[in-house]
Amino acid sequence: DAKTTQPNSMESNEEEPVHLPCNHSTISGTDYIHWYRQLPSQGPEYVIHGLTSNVNNRMASLAIAEDRKSSTLILHRATLRDAAVYYCILRSHFNDMRFGAGTRLTVKP
Amino acid sequence: DAGVIQSPRHEVTEMGQEVTLRCKPISGHDYLFWYRQTMMRGLELLIYFNNNVPIDDSGMPEDRFSAKMPNASFSTLKIQPSEPRDSAVYFCASSWGALEAFFGQGTRLTVV
C-alpha cells in the first residue's frame, strides 16, 4: 500500500502561515493526494486534494513537488480554530482510504 | 444533502449484547467506509464498499463484527456479541470515486 510520512506534531503562532509537510515516496501515477483534518471531538473533515498541480481553495493551499514524492499543506493565516490533527493520505480509484497518525497542529495565541 | 448521517450518536450497552450502528451516505456516492477510532490505535479502516459491494474487510477485527450495505442509501455495522474492548468512536464516510470523502459525526460506543 502507498504510505505517507508526517511529523507527529507542529506548532504555529496565530495569524502566521503554517506549512505542514508530507512525504509519499511510493506514490503511484494514479494516486491523488488528500488532506483531511480532525478537530477535537469531531469527525475528519476534508481540506483539499490534488493530483499533480498545486491547488487552492478557501481553506488552504496544496503544493505538490514536481516528482510528486512530497507535498505541503499551507494554511495562510493560522487561527486558533485550525488546531487539529492533519492527515495526508493517498487515494486512487478502486482503492481504500487509510489514515496514519497525522500531524497534531497546535496554534498559540 | 444533509451529509453523511450516522445513528445513534451515542450507544451504551452491556457486554454480550448485540449492537447495530447505522449509516446513510450522501446520495450519489459510490464508496462507503467504516472506521473505528480509539486513542491507542487511531483511525482504523474496518471495511469499505464500492457500489454496495464489500471490497476489503481485512480491517474487521474478528468474526464478531459484520457489515452490510443492502442498498446505496444505507449501511450497517453490527457487533455480536459486544465486548468492552469494542468501546470506541465509529465513523462512516462516503465519497464519489477518489474525490473528497465526507464523514458522519460518529457513534460513540461504550460497552460496559
Chai-1 contact restraints between the chains, C-beta under 6 A:
chainA,res_idxA,chainB,res_idxB,connection_type,confidence,min_distance_angstrom,max_distance_angstrom,comment,restraint_id
A,Y32,B,A98,contact,1.0,0.0,6.0,A-B,restraint_1
A,G43,B,F91,contact,1.0,0.0,6.0,A-B,restraint_2
A,G43,B,F103,contact,1.0,0.0,6.0,A-B,restraint_3
A,G43,B,Q105,contact,1.0,0.0,6.0,A-B,restraint_4
A,G43,B,G106,contact,1.0,0.0,6.0,A-B,restraint_5
A,P44,B,F103,contact,1.0,0.0,6.0,A-B,restraint_6
A,Y46,B,E100,contact,1.0,0.0,6.0,A-B,restraint_7
A,R91,B,A98,contact,1.0,0.0,6.0,A-B,restraint_8
A,S92,B,A98,contact,1.0,0.0,6.0,A-B,restraint_9
A,H93,B,G97,contact,1.0,0.0,6.0,A-B,restraint_10
A,H93,B,A98,contact,1.0,0.0,6.0,A-B,restraint_11
A,D96,B,L45,contact,1.0,0.0,6.0,A-B,restraint_12
A,D96,B,Y48,contact,1.0,0.0,6.0,A-B,restraint_13
A,D96,B,D56,contact,1.0,0.0,6.0,A-B,restraint_14
A,M97,B,F33,contact,1.0,0.0,6.0,A-B,restraint_15
A,R98,B,L45,contact,1.0,0.0,6.0,A-B,restraint_16
A,F99,B,L43,contact,1.0,0.0,6.0,A-B,restraint_17
A,A101,B,G42,contact,1.0,0.0,6.0,A-B,restraint_18
